[in-house]
Amino acid sequence: MRPDHDFDAPFLLALSLAAKRRPAALLEIVAAFDLVSGDIPIAARFAEAFHRLSQFGLVIAQDGGYTLSPYALNIVSGQKKNATHEARILAIKQSLTECRIKKDPVLIHLTLEQLAPAVREHRASKNDAVKHISLKPKLPEGTDQRVVRRKSNQAFAARQRKA
């Protein structure tokens, strides 16, 4: 198999995260890819990956969403549970180079018109979350902004027992 390993391995890992319980929608796949790789590529890369991986039988359409085939699940699930995303991606890349997959006639053709709204919506929600975090309420002037903490050597107040 000669896929684009730099994109396909994180894509497979993201799809496994997004479609863990049920087939994933496009927006869920884009959000999982952002979690795995830290960036959101253009929609054309997603369309190419869907087409290429479905051509090799690794991605299938099911119940209005997308999920991994049993063979792809075997590749992705053979990882250590405490491994980092980078270590998992490297192991998936190696598994993809070693595997010999027959081409599957069921192809997934996604157009840019289908993928672009999911990418735009995730980018917009990501920017909104950053704005909400950065807008902290300001305290009125003259108030103490420090958090009062108990000293570590102070004992807790003793509770009285009921008689």
C-alpha positions as CSV (number, residue, x, y, z in Angstrom):
1,M,0.0,0.0,0.0
2,R,1.3,3.4,-0.9
3,P,-0.8,5.9,1.0
4,D,0.2,9.3,2.4
5,H,1.4,8.0,5.7
6,D,1.9,11.5,7.2
7,F,-1.8,12.1,6.9
8,D,-3.4,8.7,6.9
9,A,-2.0,7.5,10.2
10,P,-3.3,10.4,12.2
11,F,-6.5,10.2,10.2
12,L,-7.0,6.6,11.1
13,L,-6.3,7.3,14.8
14,A,-8.7,10.3,14.7
15,L,-11.4,8.2,13.1
16,S,-10.9,5.5,15.7
17,L,-11.4,8.0,18.4
18,A,-14.5,9.6,16.8
19,A,-16.2,6.3,15.8
20,K,-15.5,4.5,19.1
21,R,-19.1,3.8,20.0
22,R,-21.0,4.6,16.7
23,P,-20.2,5.7,13.2
24,A,-18.9,9.3,13.3
25,A,-20.2,12.4,11.5
26,L,-17.7,14.6,9.6
27,L,-17.6,17.2,12.3
28,E,-16.7,14.6,14.9
29,I,-13.9,13.3,12.7
30,V,-12.5,16.8,12.1
31,A,-12.6,17.5,15.8
32,A,-10.8,14.2,16.6
33,F,-8.2,15.0,14.0
34,D,-7.5,18.3,15.6
35,L,-7.1,16.6,19.0
36,V,-4.7,14.0,17.6
37,S,-2.5,16.2,15.4
38,G,-3.1,19.7,16.8
39,D,-4.1,21.3,13.5
40,I,-6.9,21.2,11.0
41,P,-5.9,20.7,7.4
42,I,-7.9,21.8,4.4
43,A,-11.0,19.9,3.4
44,A,-9.3,18.6,0.2
45,R,-6.9,16.5,2.3
46,F,-9.8,14.9,4.1
47,A,-11.5,14.1,0.8
48,E,-8.4,12.5,-0.6
49,A,-7.9,10.5,2.6
50,F,-11.5,9.2,2.6
51,H,-11.2,8.2,-1.0
52,R,-7.8,6.6,-0.6
53,L,-8.5,4.7,2.6
54,S,-11.9,3.5,1.4
55,Q,-10.2,2.3,-1.8
56,F,-8.0,0.1,0.3
57,G,-10.9,-1.0,2.5
58,L,-9.8,0.7,5.7
59,V,-12.7,3.2,6.0
60,I,-16.3,2.3,5.5
61,A,-19.6,4.2,5.4
62,Q,-22.2,2.9,7.9
63,D,-25.5,4.3,9.2
64,G,-25.0,7.8,7.9
65,G,-21.5,8.1,9.4
66,Y,-18.0,6.7,8.9
67,T,-16.1,4.1,10.8
68,L,-13.0,1.8,10.5
69,S,-13.2,-1.6,8.8
70,P,-12.4,-4.6,11.0
71,Y,-8.9,-4.8,9.4
72,A,-8.2,-1.1,10.2
73,L,-9.5,-1.6,13.8
74,N,-7.0,-4.4,14.2
75,I,-4.2,-2.0,13.1
76,V,-5.3,0.8,15.4
77,S,-6.2,-1.2,18.4
78,G,-2.9,-3.1,18.6
79,Q,-1.4,-0.2,20.6
80,K,-0.4,0.2,24.2
81,K,-3.0,2.0,26.3
82,N,-0.6,4.4,27.8
83,A,1.2,5.3,24.6
84,T,1.2,8.9,23.5
85,H,-0.5,10.1,20.2
86,E,2.9,10.3,18.6
87,A,3.9,6.8,19.5
88,R,0.6,5.5,18.3
89,I,0.9,7.3,15.0
90,L,4.4,5.9,14.4
91,A,3.1,2.4,15.1
92,I,0.2,2.9,12.7
93,K,2.5,4.2,10.0
94,Q,4.7,1.1,10.3
95,S,1.6,-1.2,10.2
96,L,0.4,0.6,7.1
97,T,3.7,0.2,5.3
98,E,3.8,-3.5,6.1
99,C,0.2,-4.4,5.2
100,R,-0.9,-5.7,1.8
101,I,-4.5,-4.8,1.3
102,K,-6.6,-5.7,-1.7
103,K,-8.5,-2.8,-3.2
104,D,-12.1,-2.7,-2.2
105,P,-14.7,-1.7,-4.8
106,V,-16.8,0.3,-2.4
107,L,-15.4,3.8,-2.5
108,I,-16.4,6.8,-0.5
109,H,-16.5,10.0,-2.6
110,L,-16.8,13.1,-0.5
111,T,-16.9,16.4,-2.2
112,L,-15.5,19.7,-0.9
113,E,-19.0,21.0,-0.5
114,Q,-19.7,18.2,2.0
115,L,-16.4,18.5,4.0
116,A,-15.9,22.3,4.0
117,P,-18.8,23.1,6.3
118,A,-17.6,20.6,8.9
119,V,-14.1,22.1,8.8
120,R,-15.4,25.7,9.0
121,E,-17.8,24.8,11.8
122,H,-15.0,23.2,13.9
123,R,-12.7,26.2,13.3
124,A,-15.4,28.6,14.3
125,S,-16.2,26.6,17.5
126,K,-12.5,26.4,18.3
127,N,-12.1,30.2,18.0
128,D,-15.2,30.8,20.1
129,A,-13.8,28.6,22.9
130,V,-10.6,30.6,22.9
131,K,-12.5,33.9,23.1
132,H,-14.6,32.7,26.0
133,I,-11.6,31.5,28.0
134,S,-9.7,34.7,27.4
135,L,-12.6,36.9,28.6
136,K,-12.4,36.6,32.3
137,P,-14.7,38.8,34.4
138,K,-12.8,41.7,35.9
139,L,-13.1,42.4,39.6
140,P,-14.1,45.9,40.7
141,E,-11.1,48.0,41.6
142,G,-10.1,48.2,45.2
143,T,-10.9,44.5,45.8
144,D,-8.3,42.0,46.7
145,Q,-7.6,39.7,43.8
146,R,-5.6,37.2,45.7
147,V,-7.0,33.9,46.7
148,V,-7.0,33.4,50.4
149,R,-5.5,30.0,51.2
150,R,-5.0,28.1,54.5
151,K,-1.5,27.9,55.6
152,S,-0.1,24.4,55.4
153,N,0.9,24.3,59.1
154,Q,-2.5,25.4,60.3
155,A,-4.8,22.6,61.7
156,F,-8.4,22.3,60.6
157,A,-11.0,23.5,63.0
158,A,-12.1,20.7,65.3
159,R,-15.6,19.5,64.9
160,Q,-17.8,19.2,68.0
161,R,-19.4,15.8,68.5
162,K,-23.1,15.5,69.1
163,A,-24.1,14.1,72.4
